[in-house]
């Protein structure tokens, strides 16, 4: 029963993620892109992240393919995973609301793009990444499988560590000293830590 609850929480979390993102994705598509840094490298990073946060966990959920890496689930895991996933979804929603039509999956600058520095962006430069780190952590707690459970941390971590500097360089190029000053007073993902 505990494993079923954990699976249900993960599935509900993923569906909620989609329901949060969909209206913002529609609005974002209507805003003209003035610069886009989308190359093969970016496509590969997005694929690795999607495999870790989606494909491998789904493979675990709906097939016995990864059962060799299963381990016993503890009674606290679904509840802890639900709390962490809830925080991830809250942060995810707040980030989308703040960015609205300027949000994008890839590294893009939109027409009349503005630099967000308040709300969830007041202390953290990348709250969307913070939300995905929380999702990956929730997945590791919810899925008692050494492959599928940890795949989110590895998959998203790969995207994050190979993309964040490039994204910040794009922001410096776009916003100049305004972004450099913003960097001095904020942290990347965790307030007062990183």
C-alpha positions in Angstrom: 0.0 0.0 0.0 2.9 2.4 0.8 4.4 1.9 -2.6 1.1 2.5 -4.3 0.7 5.8 -2.4 4.2 6.9 -3.4 3.5 6.1 -7.0 0.3 8.0 -6.9 1.9 11.0 -5.4 4.6 11.0 -8.1 2.0 10.7 -10.9 -0.1 13.5 -9.4 3.0 15.7 -9.1 3.9 15.2 -12.7 0.3 15.9 -13.9 0.2 19.0 -11.7 3.5 20.2 -13.2 2.0 19.9 -16.6 -1.2 21.7 -15.6 0.8 24.5 -14.1 3.1 24.9 -17.1 0.6 24.5 -20.0 -1.1 27.9 -19.8 2.2 29.7 -19.4 3.7 27.8 -22.4 0.7 28.9 -24.5 1.1 32.6 -23.5 4.9 32.4 -23.9 4.6 31.2 -27.5 2.8 34.4 -28.4 5.8 36.6 -27.4 8.4 37.3 -30.1 11.8 35.8 -29.5 14.7 38.2 -30.2 17.5 35.8 -29.2 17.6 32.1 -28.9 20.5 30.0 -27.9 19.2 26.5 -28.9 21.8 24.2 -30.3 22.3 20.4 -30.3 23.9 20.7 -26.9 20.8 22.3 -25.4 18.6 19.6 -27.0 20.8 16.9 -25.5 20.7 18.5 -22.0 16.9 18.8 -22.1 16.6 15.2 -23.2 18.9 14.0 -20.4 16.8 16.0 -17.9 13.5 14.7 -19.3 14.8 11.1 -19.2 15.7 11.5 -15.5 12.6 13.3 -14.4 10.1 11.5 -16.7 11.1 8.6 -18.8 13.0 6.4 -16.3 10.5 7.0 -13.4 7.6 6.2 -15.8 9.4 3.1 -16.9 9.6 2.1 -13.2 6.0 3.0 -12.6 4.4 1.1 -15.5 6.7 -1.7 -16.3 8.8 -4.3 -14.4 12.0 -3.4 -16.4 13.8 -1.7 -13.5 12.7 -4.0 -10.7 16.2 -5.3 -10.2 17.1 -2.0 -8.6 14.1 -1.9 -6.2 14.6 -1.6 -2.4 12.1 -1.6 0.4 10.1 1.6 0.9 9.7 3.1 4.4 6.4 4.3 5.7 7.5 7.9 5.9 8.7 8.2 2.3 5.3 8.9 0.6 4.6 11.7 3.1 8.0 13.2 3.0 8.0 13.0 -0.8 4.5 14.6 -1.0 5.8 17.6 1.1 8.9 18.0 -1.0 6.9 17.7 -4.3 4.4 20.2 -3.0 7.1 22.7 -2.3 8.5 22.1 -5.8 5.1 22.7 -7.4 4.6 25.8 -5.3 8.0 27.2 -6.3 7.3 26.2 -9.9 3.9 28.0 -10.0 5.4 31.1 -8.4 8.2 31.2 -10.9 5.9 30.9 -13.8 3.6 33.6 -12.5 6.5 35.9 -12.1 7.9 35.3 -15.5 4.6 34.9 -17.3 5.1 35.5 -21.1 8.9 35.8 -20.7 9.2 32.2 -19.5 10.8 29.6 -21.9 12.2 26.1 -21.8 15.3 27.0 -23.6 17.7 29.9 -23.3 15.8 32.8 -24.9 15.3 36.5 -24.7 11.9 37.8 -25.6 10.8 41.1 -27.1 10.7 43.7 -24.3 12.2 41.2 -21.9 12.4 42.5 -18.4 14.7 41.3 -15.6 12.7 39.9 -12.7 14.2 40.8 -9.3 11.3 40.7 -6.9 9.0 38.0 -5.5 10.6 34.6 -5.9 13.5 36.3 -7.6 14.3 38.6 -4.7 16.9 36.3 -3.1 17.4 33.6 -5.7 18.3 34.0 -9.4 17.0 30.6 -10.5 13.9 29.7 -8.6 12.8 27.5 -11.5 15.9 25.4 -11.1 15.3 25.3 -7.3 11.8 23.9 -8.1 13.3 21.2 -10.3 15.9 20.3 -7.7 13.0 19.8 -5.2 11.2 17.7 -7.8 14.3 15.5 -8.2 14.7 15.2 -4.5 11.0 14.3 -4.1 11.5 11.6 -6.8 14.4 10.2 -4.9 12.3 9.9 -1.8 9.1 8.6 -3.5 10.6 6.0 -5.8 12.3 3.1 -4.0 14.5 2.2 -7.0 18.2 3.0 -7.2 17.9 3.8 -11.0 14.5 5.6 -11.3 14.6 7.3 -7.9 18.0 8.9 -8.5 17.6 9.5 -12.2 16.0 12.9 -11.6 19.0 14.1 -9.5 21.4 12.9 -12.2 19.4 14.0 -15.2 18.4 17.4 -14.0 21.8 17.9 -12.3 23.5 17.4 -15.7 21.3 20.0 -17.3 21.8 22.4 -14.4 25.5 22.2 -14.1 26.1 22.4 -17.8 23.6 25.2 -18.4 23.5 27.7 -15.5 26.7 29.6 -16.4 25.6 29.9 -20.0 22.3 31.2 -18.9 23.9 33.8 -16.6 26.2 34.9 -19.5 23.1 35.4 -21.7 21.5 37.5 -18.9 24.7 39.6 -18.5 24.8 40.1 -22.3 21.1 41.2 -22.3 20.9 43.2 -19.1 24.6 44.2 -18.5 25.4 45.9 -15.2 21.8 45.5 -13.9 22.2 41.7 -13.9 25.7 41.9 -12.5 24.4 44.0 -9.5 21.5 41.5 -9.2 24.0 38.6 -9.0 25.9 40.3 -6.2 22.8 40.5 -4.0 21.3 37.0 -4.7 22.2 33.4 -4.7 21.8 30.9 -7.5 19.4 28.4 -6.0 19.3 28.4 -2.2 19.0 31.7 -0.3 22.1 32.5 1.8 23.8 29.3 0.7 24.2 28.7 -3.1 
